Amino acid sequence: MTGKKIELLAPCGTWEALHAVIAGGADAVYFAEKRFAMRQHGDWLNFNREELGDVVRYAREHGVRSCIAVNNLLTRKELDEMAEYLLYLQSIQPDALIIQDLGLLRLARELDIRIDLHASTMMNVHHPEMAKFLGNYGIKRIITSRDITIHAAREIAEQGGIEVEYFVHGDMCVAQGSQCLHSGIASEFSANRGKCLKSCRWQWSLLDRDRARVLARVEEQYVLARKDMCLYHQIPELISLGIAALKIEGRARTGDYLQPIVEIYREAIDRYYDDPAAYSTDFEALNILRSKTIREVGTSHAFGNPGAGSSGLSGKNEPRFFSIAIEERPYARPVAGMADRIPARNGSNGRTPELAVRCRSQESAFSLLDAPCDWIYAGGEHFSGQQQQQWQTGKLRELINRCHDQGKKVGVQTPRITTWREFADIDALLAGLGDQQPDEYLVHNIGSLNFLSGRTEVPLHADFSFNIWNPGAASFLNDHGIEIFTPGLELTLPQLRDLGEHTGLQQMECMVHGSLPGMLIEYCVVGTHLTGTGRHDPCPGPCTRSNYALEDRLGQLHWLETDQYCRNHLFMVKDLCTIGFLDQLVATGASRLRIEGLLYDAEYLNSLVNIYHQALTDKSCDTNQLLAEIEAGAPRKVTAGAYGNATVDISGPCTELPTDVIIKYHGKGA
């Protein structure tokens, strides 16, 4: 046990909570302004801008550090306001700012803001490679991903050379940080912008979709409802690992709820430092913590990938359900008359956009050699249902060679989450491809960007997992060698157009068709609930014997796929289709349009490529006929996705997100 004493960080969303957690013994508090926060559940929550200075002063007078969260993703118009806001924050001098948006990080550096910057857990930092990158850019502390162990957090601190903050108590999400798009695609309420409707806490049935039967062991249970974190019993381990701060979650909680929790952790930390050898857990205090916590409690990912016991399956302790399942909107043009307001034009450089296709297998990729597409995306995650079709390096070399012979280009995907295993795989892939390199690598996080930029001269493409919402974030990536980016999948059509108009010469790719990811989940729902095995157990591999889905209470199937790293990918019910308003995607100025074919066989994927090529090149084609052809062979129904959502350029706190709100859809066909 060396260095500074570990910091206890507590939340406060109101003055009452601020007074309570400081009285309880917090070393630091974190809070936010009403408009720019990850908790916007009501207008009673968070502080007005003019109150922030008073909060900072009150904390300082009591010897408590203050951290202001500005950690939601920002639209361009919101980012335009940030220069004034950052300068105001510098004038009141909090001890740190917590941020997620890469555009905001870039702006803070441009303005030379002299406040410590902390990377929000929504940056999803899960490997030292990511921490090194952020540390070099000026980030002082990493609030780690909620999906890593305490030992992985220590590696980030030691090898990344940066302070690490770890969650110790409170509400946990089941999805990887910033990789839950379900709420944002299904409605304008984005989990990445502080208004998550928590569809993870719906009732679900695990279904074998090959046999169309519900698996009785997991019928109508809350399989995605993660228990609350409670690491009180593990205080000595956390301190010994050199973690800088322990974070209590709960900005929407009352002071009466938070104060005893802070007091209990304060007493345990102080008692351990006073005499480590004499320390033992106060089980009476632990029982008080259990009684104060509304949900059941567990240790989440702190000591390894959690099993079935990590979810509150019964749902009996859920304090509030923010939404219920309803039918996903049918396909329709997003907004009537949109084409009249957005004149069609060619993509960047005045040319028709290139057409790119992501393939799920070797068979699909090679079948596209004669298809009218410009790019083929291969590699990355493959799903257990296609166990015999995973990408072999030799086949990838062959694909690159044959594509180049036919004037096509190849993009090679990398995994969305990159731990030591994935980075080893990427390194082996680079070596295996040798001099037969692709035309670009698609990267999904700053760790992969940092890793690959130091190992290859091949251009890099920032894929949708970066959640690019504004030109500042796109410019940040361009500063670090990114030549083309795919925006976040929650943006509406007007937001895409606005983004395209303000990114200068940087190239942009837009998704036009395909299966959209709803959640990326670190633990295997299938293995956990069918065989009781986790990612690191000797698993019998039930995911390889059938295809699965989570069925909501309306009988809609969210396909559930398991990748080679035993992560689960939960897809939206319906697939994106833009055939009826493709001109509006072209009007964004995108240089490339993409079909996401991860769930499609070779025959259907080829038909889609031909249909979209016709729509792009034949202005007289009948899009209603093309839509009929798409639907005739589709394995899933289609929708306009987030493109049909209401556009919110300037976010504000909800009056309230009411209990059991039905997700409402906007535009024709709602």
Secondary structure as GFF3:
##gff-version 3
##sequence-region A 1 670
A	DSSP	beta_strand	7	11	.	.	.	ID=ss1
A	DSSP	alpha_helix	15	24	.	.	.	ID=ss2
A	DSSP	beta_strand	28	32	.	.	.	ID=ss3
A	DSSP	alpha_helix	49	61	.	.	.	ID=ss4
A	DSSP	beta_strand	65	70	.	.	.	ID=ss5
A	DSSP	alpha_helix	76	92	.	.	.	ID=ss6
A	DSSP	beta_strand	96	99	.	.	.	ID=ss7
A	DSSP	alpha_helix	102	110	.	.	.	ID=ss8
A	DSSP	beta_strand	116	119	.	.	.	ID=ss9
A	DSSP	three_ten_helix	121	123	.	.	.	ID=ss10
A	DSSP	alpha_helix	128	136	.	.	.	ID=ss11
A	DSSP	beta_strand	139	143	.	.	.	ID=ss12
A	DSSP	alpha_helix	150	160	.	.	.	ID=ss13
A	DSSP	beta_strand	163	170	.	.	.	ID=ss14
A	DSSP	beta_strand	175	180	.	.	.	ID=ss15
A	DSSP	alpha_helix	182	186	.	.	.	ID=ss16
A	DSSP	three_ten_helix	191	193	.	.	.	ID=ss17
A	DSSP	three_ten_helix	199	201	.	.	.	ID=ss18
A	DSSP	beta_strand	205	208	.	.	.	ID=ss19
A	DSSP	beta_strand	213	214	.	.	.	ID=ss20
A	DSSP	three_ten_helix	216	218	.	.	.	ID=ss21
A	DSSP	beta_strand	228	230	.	.	.	ID=ss22
A	DSSP	three_ten_helix	232	234	.	.	.	ID=ss23
A	DSSP	alpha_helix	235	240	.	.	.	ID=ss24
A	DSSP	beta_strand	245	248	.	.	.	ID=ss25
A	DSSP	alpha_helix	255	274	.	.	.	ID=ss26
A	DSSP	three_ten_helix	276	278	.	.	.	ID=ss27
A	DSSP	alpha_helix	283	292	.	.	.	ID=ss28
A	DSSP	beta_strand	297	298	.	.	.	ID=ss29
A	DSSP	three_ten_helix	308	310	.	.	.	ID=ss30
A	DSSP	beta_strand	323	324	.	.	.	ID=ss31
A	DSSP	alpha_helix	338	341	.	.	.	ID=ss32
A	DSSP	three_ten_helix	348	350	.	.	.	ID=ss33
A	DSSP	beta_strand	354	358	.	.	.	ID=ss34
A	DSSP	alpha_helix	362	367	.	.	.	ID=ss35
A	DSSP	beta_strand	375	379	.	.	.	ID=ss36
A	DSSP	three_ten_helix	384	389	.	.	.	ID=ss37
A	DSSP	alpha_helix	393	405	.	.	.	ID=ss38
A	DSSP	beta_strand	409	413	.	.	.	ID=ss39
A	DSSP	alpha_helix	420	433	.	.	.	ID=ss40
A	DSSP	beta_strand	440	443	.	.	.	ID=ss41
A	DSSP	alpha_helix	446	453	.	.	.	ID=ss42
A	DSSP	beta_strand	460	462	.	.	.	ID=ss43
A	DSSP	three_ten_helix	464	466	.	.	.	ID=ss44
A	DSSP	alpha_helix	471	479	.	.	.	ID=ss45
A	DSSP	beta_strand	482	485	.	.	.	ID=ss46
A	DSSP	alpha_helix	493	501	.	.	.	ID=ss47
A	DSSP	beta_strand	507	514	.	.	.	ID=ss48
A	DSSP	beta_strand	517	521	.	.	.	ID=ss49
A	DSSP	alpha_helix	525	531	.	.	.	ID=ss50
A	DSSP	three_ten_helix	542	544	.	.	.	ID=ss51
A	DSSP	beta_strand	548	551	.	.	.	ID=ss52
A	DSSP	beta_strand	557	562	.	.	.	ID=ss53
A	DSSP	beta_strand	568	571	.	.	.	ID=ss54
A	DSSP	beta_strand	575	577	.	.	.	ID=ss55
A	DSSP	three_ten_helix	579	581	.	.	.	ID=ss56
A	DSSP	alpha_helix	582	586	.	.	.	ID=ss57
A	DSSP	beta_strand	592	596	.	.	.	ID=ss58
A	DSSP	alpha_helix	602	617	.	.	.	ID=ss59
A	DSSP	alpha_helix	623	633	.	.	.	ID=ss60
A	DSSP	beta_strand	638	639	.	.	.	ID=ss61
A	DSSP	three_ten_helix	641	644	.	.	.	ID=ss62
A	DSSP	beta_strand	661	662	.	.	.	ID=ss63
###
